[in-house]
Amino acid sequence: MPAKSGAMECIHRSEYGWSELYRIDKGGRFRVLKALKPEFRDQELYAQLLRKEYEIGYSLSHPAICEVYGYSVIPGLGYAIEMEWVDGCTLEQLIQEGRINRKESRRIILQLCDALSYLHSKQIVHRDLKPSNILVTHNGKNVKIIDFGLSDSDSYAVLKGAAGTRSFAAPEILAGQAGDWRSDIWSLGLILRRLLPARPAIARKCMAAKPAKRYSDASEVAVALRRPALWWMLPLALAVIALLLWFATHKSPAPIEPQPESNESSAVSDPAVIDELFRQATEMLE
């Protein structure tokens, strides 16, 4: 049972972080209050981070981003952000419980793409995109990105170094760099890989080691995802590859003059070459 604090109900207390969440009933409507944990309330850095999260959240208006209403002093909590209450659960919970199908997964990814494209157009990077920071309504139709505590934009000087959850952080973040919008694209690719394993080429491009090799915008990910996957043509493509390999490895000797032995046959039959041909074929079909 959640602990109670006056008319408020504590619904989450970060184990390793600096914040805690309360649900409050305001005139028959639930709201969420995000405040600093008691041990952090007197530390200026965390006060700045909370204020920064409020200002970034308040500037945003998108159906797939949790809405922020205000910032004020709450008795017993100190400064707190007032936010939208979402009746649902995290995407991580849905994945762990196996309560999400392919159609719902595709819809969720497309909504995330739209939200990230909007976010990045505002020069804001989330920097901690992961399934536990994505809420899904109980009807499974809408998503809400939450927790902008580590987000960044050019307007702020606080928390400019590397930030985020290691298991969902892009390589440049792990290398100690601050990252940019392409770091969010990398995290999106990891989520896509978990939700839609049948679209590996899209996830692979999102997660390219070099940021310049990734999709330049989340809207490009959506376009690629809407493109039909032609997996039904895979057997035909494999048959064509097999036929080409057969012809390459069964050439008749020249009838007139013996020719020097060619390395072409061994090159084509090299397992690495075959693997590359297979990868290219599956990528073209996606």
JOTA-V48470 format. One line per field, one symbol per residue. psi: psi as a letter, one per 30 degrees, with the letter a starting at -180 (. if undefined). A space follows every 50 residues. Layout:
psi = ???
This chain:
psi = kkkkjbgljjfkjkefagllkkkkjjhfkklkkklklefffgkeeeeeee eeeeeeeffkjkfgkkkkeljlkkkffakkkklkkkjalleeeeeefhhk leeeeeeeeeeeeeeeeeeffghkkefhklefgjkklffgfkljkligfg lllffkfkifakllkefgkleeefgglelaffeeeeeeeeeeeeeiffhe eeeeeegkekefflkflffeeeeeefkkkhfffeeeeeeeeeeeeeeffh kklkfdkklkkkgeeeeefkeeeeeeeeeeeeeef.
